[in-house]
Amino acid sequence: MPLIAIAIAALVIGFEQLVQWKYGPMGIVAFVLLTVGIKARSTTVSGIGAVILVLLLAQSG
């Protein structure tokens, strides 16, 4: 079990670094909002994070 938790944590940190490298601080804010919203089961907060990520993805594409 600890090995799985370490692997998941490494993947999350890697994804966070990728988002920060590609989309800057606003990408991190969106990612944090999305994660906090999912953990807190708040559709408003997770929706705001998701919308910001979509806007960043649409802008770069």
Beta strands, then each sheet from edge to edge (+ up, - down):
end
